[in-house]
Amino acid sequence: MSYEARTAPSPCRPARVRGLPGLALFPILLAAASHCAADGDAPLVTEAARPPAVLEYEIVNTYPHDRGAFTQGLIYRDGFLYESTGLNGRSSLRKVVLESGEVVQRENVATEYFAEGLTDWKHSLVQITWQSKRGIVYDLNTFKPTSAFSYAGEGWGITHDSKRLIMSDGTSTLRFLDPKSFAQIGTLEVTYQGKPLANLNELEYVRGRIFANVWQSNSIVVIDPLNGRVIAQIDLPGLLSAADRGPGVDVLNGIAYDARRDRLFVTGKLWPKLFELRLKPTVLLAP
């Protein structure tokens, strides 16, 4: 989703392809700080401008995914996937059986809201909305709304690091929210080779790093939460086969992590499949 006016000619907001600096699908040259000594030394590249590592992956398992789910948020908890789906009049909160893709619990979101990211916090689920500036808190077990909160700007993705909620709004800036009051308590500017990286979308906190889908790209970036630098990327252009790309299939979006078994799951909007990936190497992630 674009952080510009997301007024699309169709309800699924068909994409205007926008470049993601430095990623495989949208290569551009980025300027790096350098100096040239009298004896012709090679230019020095600053740490901030250093290209991120490209993490290879293997597909461990493939699971069915509801073709009607316009995935905006995804988490894994206690053996189930929890999914937030978007579009006005079709937004929902779902509990999904990983292995079968069966939706075993569902709460429809009020038609005036376009649901976006999702995370859990203790015994609650926290869902944000796109342009309504409203977040909804649900009871984890009953899916009944228990409270709501407001925020400035747009809501795209949300996750947490066990201390703070972390929220994206389509810009290059992530926000930190207090999980009790939902007040903003800080920000983090995300950079790719020293340049601000916008269009940050769905988020997941994985082993001390922030994983982010980047809207309109086939890549996931890995962000250092201490300084905002993109330190790695996962390029997934061929993840969904041509045979599975039927009419209406939209962009890569949706990251979930099973911390107990170290499993990473990814899918996309209106995708028929969800994938379990194993990354290699994982040295950039905390043990």
N, C-alpha and C positions, 0 to 999 in steps of 0.2 A: 504494500500500500504506500502511496506517495504521501509525503507530509505536505505537499501542495494541495490545492483544492481537489479532493478525491471525488469529483463529479464526473462519473463515467456515463457513457451513453447506454449501458446495460446494467441491470441490477447486480451483476457479478463484477462490475468495475473492470472491464477488459483493460489489459495492461498497455501502457505506453512504455516501450522498452527503454530503460534508463541505465546508463553505464555504471558499473561498480568499479571504482579505481583499482587497477592492479589485478583483478581477478581474471581467471582464465578466459571467460567469455567476453570480457570488455577490457582488453589490454590498452593502457596508455602509459606514456612515459611520465614518471614523477621526478621532480628535481630533487637531488640529494645535496646536502651541504658537503663541500669539498675544498681542498686547498692543493695547490701545485707548488712543490718545492723547486728550488733552482735546479736540482739534479734530476728532475723529472719523476719524482715519486708518484705512485698511483693515488688517485683521489681517495679521501677517507669518507666513508659513509657513516652518518650519525646513527646511533642506536634507534632513534625514533623513525628514521627513514629506511631502516633495514627491511627487506622484503620478508613477509611472514612465511613460516614453514608451511608446506603443503602436506597435510596428513592424508596418507593413503587409507583405504578402508576395504573391508570385505563384507559381503552380505551374509549374515549368519542365518537369518530366517526371514521369510516373507509371510505376512498375515493379511487377511482380507480387511478392507476398509470401506465404509459406507460411501458409495459414489455420490450420495446426496449431502455429505457433510462438507460444508465450506469451512474447513479447519482454520481456526484463528488462535486457539490455545490448546496445549496438550501437556498432560502430566501423567506420571505413573505412580500409583500408591497402593500398597497392600494387595498386589496381585491384579489390579485393574487399571485400565486407562481412564482418565477423565478428560473430556474434550469440550471445548467451547466452539460452537459453530456460529457463523455470522450470516449477514444479510437481513435487512429489515423485513419483519414478518416471518422469518425463518430461523432466527437465532435461537440457540438452545444450549443447555448444559446437559452433558451426557456421561453416564458410567458405562464403560464398554469392556466386554470380555476380549482380552488380547488375542487369544488363539482363534476365535471365531468371528470377531468383529461385531458380535451381537450387542445391541444396545439394551441393557437390562434396567436402566433407570434414566429418566429424562425429565427435565424441567424446561418448559418453553419460556423464553424471555419475552417480555412485553413488546408488542409490535413496533413501538416507537424507538426501540433500541437496536443498534447494530452491534452485536456482541463481538468482543475481541479477545485479548489474552486471558489466561487462567493460571492461577497458582493455588497451592494449598498453604494454610497456616494453622498449625495445631489441629483443631477439630472443625475447621471451616475451609470453604473454598472461596476464593476471591476472583471475581470476574470483572473485567473492565469493558467499557463500551467506546465506540469510535469517536463520535463527535458530540455525544450527549453530556460529556464531562461528568459521568456518573459511574461509580463502581458499585457492585452488588456483592454482599457477603452472604453465603449460604451455609446452612448446617451440612456437614459432610455426609451424614447418614440419611437425612430426610430430603435434602435438596431444597428445603424451604428457605426463602430469604429471611435473614435475621436482622440485617441492617444495610445501610447504604452510605456512600461517601462521595464527595465531589473533588474534582481536580481541575486545574487549568489546562487548556489546550486539548489535544487529541489523546486517545488511548490506543495503543497498538499491542504491545506485549508486556507480560509481567512474570516475574519469578522472585525467588528470595534466596538469601545466603545464610539463613537461620537467625539472622539478626535484623535484617532490613528487607523490605520489599524493594524490588528493582523494576522499574517501569520504562518502557520505550514509548516514544510519541511520533516516530517517523523521521525525526531529525537525527543529528549525530550526538545528541545529548541524552544520556540515561539519567533517570531521576531515582533517588533513594527516598523511600517513604517509611515513616514509622508504622509498624504493623498494628499498633493499638489505636492511634489517632488518625492514621493515614495522612498526616501532615508531611509535607516535603521537608527532608532534613539534609539534602545534599544533592549534588549532580556529578556526573562524570562525562567528560568529552571523549568520544571514541575517535581514534585516528587510525588511518591505514597508510603506512609509510609516511607519517608526518602530516597527512591531510585529513581533515574531518570526513568521516564516513556516515552519510545520511541513509535514510530508508531502513534503519534498524527496526526489525519487526518482532516476530515471536522469539521469546527468550527462554533459556533453561540454564540453571546453575549446575555445572558438572565439575566435580573434583577441583574446586577452587577457581574455576574460570567461568566466564559468562559466554554461553553459546548463543549466537543470534542468527536467525534467518535475515537475509537482506532482500527486501522486496524487489521483485523483478530480476533476481539472479538465481542461478542454480547452485549457489554456494552458501555455506554456513561459516561464519567467522568466529574465532575464539579470542575473547577479549580478556586482557589482564585487568582485574577490577581495581588494582592499586593505581594504575596510571592511564588506563583507557586504551592502551596500545593493542591493536590486532596482532597477536603473536603467531597465529596459525589460521589456516582456512581448510575447509573440506569442500572439494569441488564435486558436485553430483549431477552433471549434465545428462548422463546416461542411465540414471537410476530407474526411471520409469520407461519401460520399453515403448517402442512405437505402437505396438499392438494394443497397449493399455491406454494410449493417449487418444481416447475417444472424444466426441464433441463435448465441449464444456469443461474439460479438464483444465485446471488452472495451475497456479505457481506452487513450487515447493514451499511448504509452510507447516510447521508443527515439529517440535523437538521434545522428547520425553526421555527421562533417565531413571533407570532402576539402580539406585545406589548400592543396594545390598548385593546384587548379582553383577554389577558393573555392565549393564546393558543399555545401549543407546538406541532409541527408536525415532524414525523420521517418516513423515508423510507429506501430503500436499492437499490443497483445496480441491475437493471433488475427485480425489485420487481413488482408484479401486484397490490400492494396496498400501500397506504400511510395512516398513523395512526395519529389521534389527541389524545394526552395523557394529562391527568391531574395528576400532581405529588402530592404526599403526604408523609411526610410533606414538606412544602415549607419554613420553618423557616430559612434555610440556604441561601435563596435568599433575595435580597433587596426588600423592599416594592414597 
